[in-house]
Amino acid sequence: MLALTFPGQGSQSVGMGRDIAQNWSEAQAVFDEVDDALGEKLSDIVWDGPEETLTLTANAQPALMAVSIATLRALEAEGFTVTSANYVAGHSLGEYSALAAAKALSIADTARLLRIRGEAMQAAVPVGKGAMAAIIGLEQEAVEAICTEASDDTVQCQIANDNGGGQLVISGHKDAVEKAMAAASEAGAKRALALPVSAPFHSTLMQPAAERMHAALQEVDIKPTIVPLVANVLAEPISHPEDIRKRLVEQVTGRVRWAESVSYMADEGVNQMWEIGAGKVLTGLARRIDRSVSGVAINTPADVEKVLAAEG
């Protein structure tokens, strides 16, 4: 059984997807559609930088989606069909890519939603007030207790991502995150590492962004998925449009339950996961979460040819 997974923020790099677009007109058409939807040449930033402009949340989010869907179009041009997958799933913004892949959202609407999402998440908290950190080597229950201890009436932090393999990401007010990092180190964490992000994603501080996304999602047409989506906040499959709207709003402030999502799919019989788009972060996580799952990252023409040849 096969699942298609779609990467999140942090996987971007200047030049990503260029060789895919050069080799398949169907892939180039995705970048053209995203450029048209946003009213600017985002593809120029994707392929030529500068890196600091691409890394801006409002650019990185639609850019990563464009690369993922362009790569998927290349696979489809060579005979792959999305409905041959049993599930789709995406990490944070990758959930939007997964929904575009599963025909729930149009590419244009997905690009516009991700631009709004990026801007809203950046605007929700003043720069310097929030932070995120990776905690390596502690159990989830221990990190939850540390976050509770580090929070009070004025500052909060919480688990934002459960990435599996002993890696948890916490998010919230900078003071609370720093206090939690110190406590995690004292509790025996292998590492407590501040992340180079511009806002405290997937925390209660993102509530203004959640409200903005609630309004934006009411304005777009969402169709039932053609392949079930394993939702970040549930770690279970959904397919109905109103359920999708609800979970995308919850996702802004809620936890990305990635380890549980991968485990759910593995328990259902998935033994292959194709990471569609930039980087190979999710492929590495899949191996750490469940050894029975074979992961492959697909982001070059050679990858496309290799994975389809292996399928026979």
C-alpha positions in Angstrom: 0.0 0.0 0.0 1.1 3.5 -0.9 0.9 6.9 0.8 1.9 10.2 -0.8 3.4 12.7 1.7 4.1 16.4 1.2 6.8 18.4 2.9 6.4 21.5 5.1 8.3 24.7 5.7 12.1 24.3 6.1 12.4 22.0 3.0 12.7 24.9 0.6 15.9 25.7 -1.3 16.6 28.1 -4.2 16.3 26.2 -7.5 13.9 23.6 -6.3 11.6 22.2 -9.0 13.4 23.9 -11.9 14.6 20.7 -13.5 11.2 19.1 -13.1 9.6 22.1 -14.9 12.2 22.0 -17.7 11.5 18.4 -18.3 7.6 18.3 -18.2 5.3 21.0 -19.6 2.7 19.8 -17.2 5.0 20.7 -14.3 5.8 24.1 -15.8 2.0 24.7 -16.1 1.7 24.4 -12.3 4.3 27.2 -11.7 2.5 29.3 -14.3 -0.9 28.8 -12.5 0.6 29.7 -9.1 2.2 32.8 -10.6 -1.2 33.8 -12.1 -3.1 33.1 -8.9 -0.7 35.3 -6.8 -0.3 38.0 -9.5 3.5 37.8 -9.3 6.4 35.7 -10.6 6.9 33.5 -7.5 8.6 31.0 -9.8 11.5 33.6 -10.3 12.0 33.7 -6.5 11.8 29.9 -6.3 14.4 29.3 -9.0 16.7 32.4 -8.7 16.3 33.6 -5.1 17.5 35.4 -3.1 17.2 32.8 -0.4 16.0 35.2 2.3 13.1 36.2 0.0 12.1 32.6 -0.7 12.4 31.8 3.1 9.8 34.4 4.0 6.7 32.5 5.2 4.4 34.1 2.8 6.6 32.9 -0.1 7.9 29.6 1.2 4.4 28.2 1.8 3.0 28.5 -1.8 6.4 27.8 -3.3 6.7 24.4 -1.6 3.2 23.6 -2.7 4.0 24.5 -6.3 7.1 22.3 -6.3 5.1 19.3 -4.8 2.2 19.6 -7.3 4.6 20.1 -10.2 6.5 17.0 -9.2 3.2 15.1 -9.0 2.2 16.3 -12.5 5.5 14.9 -13.8 4.7 11.5 -12.2 1.2 11.7 -13.7 2.6 12.5 -17.1 4.5 9.3 -16.9 1.4 7.2 -16.2 1.1 7.5 -12.4 -2.5 8.0 -11.0 -3.1 9.6 -7.6 -5.9 7.2 -6.9 -3.4 4.3 -6.9 -2.3 5.7 -3.5 -4.3 4.7 -0.4 -3.7 7.9 1.6 -2.3 11.4 1.2 -0.8 13.5 4.1 1.3 16.6 4.5 3.3 18.2 7.2 1.7 21.5 8.3 1.5 23.6 5.0 2.1 20.2 3.2 -1.5 19.4 4.2 -2.6 22.0 1.6 -0.4 20.3 -1.0 -2.0 17.0 -0.1 -5.4 18.4 -0.6 -4.5 19.9 -4.0 -3.1 16.5 -4.9 -6.4 14.8 -3.8 -8.4 17.3 -5.9 -10.1 18.9 -2.9 -8.6 22.3 -3.7 -7.7 23.9 -7.0 -4.0 24.9 -7.4 -5.0 28.5 -7.7 -7.1 28.4 -4.5 -4.3 26.5 -2.7 -1.7 29.1 -3.7 -3.9 32.0 -2.5 -4.8 30.2 0.8 -1.1 29.6 1.5 -0.2 33.2 0.8 -2.9 34.3 3.2 -1.8 31.7 5.8 1.8 32.7 5.6 1.0 36.4 6.0 -1.5 35.7 8.8 0.9 33.5 10.7 3.7 36.1 10.4 1.4 38.9 11.5 -0.1 37.1 14.5 2.8 37.7 16.8 5.3 40.6 16.8 8.8 39.5 15.7 10.9 38.5 18.7 8.0 37.7 21.0 7.6 34.0 19.9 10.0 31.1 19.5 10.1 27.4 18.6 12.6 24.8 19.7 13.3 21.1 19.0 13.6 18.8 22.0 15.4 15.6 21.3 15.4 12.5 23.4 12.5 13.0 25.9 9.1 11.3 26.0 6.1 13.3 25.0 4.6 13.2 28.5 7.8 14.6 30.0 7.8 17.5 27.4 4.1 18.2 28.0 4.8 18.5 31.7 7.8 20.8 31.1 5.7 23.0 28.8 2.9 23.2 31.5 5.5 24.2 34.1 7.1 26.8 31.9 3.7 28.5 31.2 1.7 30.8 33.3 -1.0 33.5 32.9 1.2 35.7 30.9 3.4 33.3 28.7 2.6 29.9 27.3 4.3 27.2 25.3 3.1 23.8 24.0 4.1 20.9 21.8 3.7 22.0 18.2 5.0 19.0 16.3 5.4 15.3 17.2 7.8 14.3 14.5 8.7 10.9 15.8 12.1 9.3 16.5 12.3 11.2 19.8 11.9 14.6 18.2 9.3 17.0 19.6 9.0 20.7 18.6 7.7 23.2 21.2 6.3 26.6 20.4 5.0 29.7 22.2 6.2 32.9 23.9 10.0 33.2 23.7 10.4 33.4 27.5 8.3 30.2 28.1 10.1 28.3 25.3 13.5 29.3 26.7 12.5 28.2 30.2 11.2 24.9 28.8 14.5 24.4 26.9 16.5 24.8 30.1 14.2 22.4 32.0 14.4 19.8 29.1 18.1 19.9 29.3 18.1 19.4 33.0 15.6 16.5 32.5 18.1 14.7 30.3 17.2 15.8 26.8 19.9 14.9 24.3 19.4 18.3 22.7 17.2 21.4 23.2 17.7 23.5 20.1 16.2 26.9 19.2 14.8 26.8 15.6 15.4 29.6 13.1 11.8 30.4 12.5 10.0 33.8 12.3 6.9 33.0 14.3 5.7 30.5 17.0 3.7 28.2 14.6 1.1 25.7 15.9 0.7 27.4 19.2 -2.2 29.3 20.8 -0.4 32.5 19.9 -1.5 31.8 16.3 -5.2 32.3 17.1 -5.5 35.5 15.0 -4.1 33.5 12.1 -6.7 30.8 12.7 -9.5 33.3 12.6 -8.1 34.7 9.3 -8.0 31.2 7.8 -11.5 30.5 9.0 -12.7 33.5 7.0 -10.5 32.6 4.0 -11.6 29.0 3.9 -15.3 30.0 3.7 -14.6 31.7 0.4 -13.2 28.7 -1.5 -14.8 25.7 -3.0 -13.6 22.5 -1.4 -14.5 19.1 -2.9 -14.4 15.7 -1.3 -10.9 14.2 -1.6 -10.4 11.4 -4.2 -7.9 9.8 -1.8 -8.4 10.0 2.0 -6.3 12.7 3.8 -4.7 11.8 7.1 -5.2 15.1 8.9 -2.4 16.6 11.1 -4.6 17.3 14.1 -6.4 14.0 14.1 -3.9 11.5 12.8 -6.9 9.9 11.1 -8.4 10.1 7.6 -10.9 12.7 6.5 -12.5 13.4 3.1 -15.6 15.6 3.6 -15.3 19.3 2.7 -16.7 20.7 5.9 -14.4 18.4 7.9 -11.4 19.6 5.9 -12.3 23.3 6.6 -12.6 22.6 10.3 -9.3 20.8 10.6 -7.4 23.3 8.5 -8.4 26.0 11.0 -7.6 23.8 14.0 -4.2 23.0 12.4 -3.0 26.7 12.7 -3.0 26.5 16.5 -3.0 22.7 17.0 -0.3 20.0 17.1 1.0 18.4 13.9 0.7 14.7 15.0 3.1 13.4 12.4 4.4 10.4 14.2 0.8 9.2 14.9 -0.2 9.9 11.3 2.6 7.8 9.9 1.9 5.1 12.5 -1.8 5.1 11.6 -1.0 4.6 7.9 1.5 1.9 8.7 -1.0 0.1 10.9 -3.5 0.2 8.0 -1.0 -1.6 5.8 0.9 1.2 4.1 4.5 0.0 3.4 5.6 2.7 0.9 5.6 6.4 1.3 6.6 8.7 -1.5 7.6 12.2 -0.4 6.6 14.5 -3.3 8.5 17.7 -3.7 11.4 19.5 -2.0 13.9 17.8 0.3 13.7 14.5 2.1 12.8 15.3 5.7 9.6 13.2 5.8 11.4 10.2 4.3 13.9 10.3 7.1 11.2 10.7 9.7 9.2 7.7 8.3 12.1 5.4 8.8 12.5 6.5 12.4 8.8 6.1 13.1 8.2 2.7 11.6 10.9 0.5 10.1 8.3 -1.4 8.1 7.7 1.6 5.9 9.9 2.2 2.9 10.3 5.9 2.1 11.5 7.5 -1.1 11.9 11.3 -1.8 10.9 12.3 -5.3 12.2 15.7 -6.4 14.3 15.3 -9.5 13.6 13.9 -13.0 15.8 10.9 -12.1 13.7 10.3 -9.0 10.5 10.3 -11.1 12.0 7.8 -13.6 13.5 5.6 -10.9 10.4 5.3 -8.7 8.1 4.5 -11.7 10.6 2.0 -13.1 10.6 0.2 -9.7 6.8 0.1 -9.8 7.1 -1.7 -13.1 
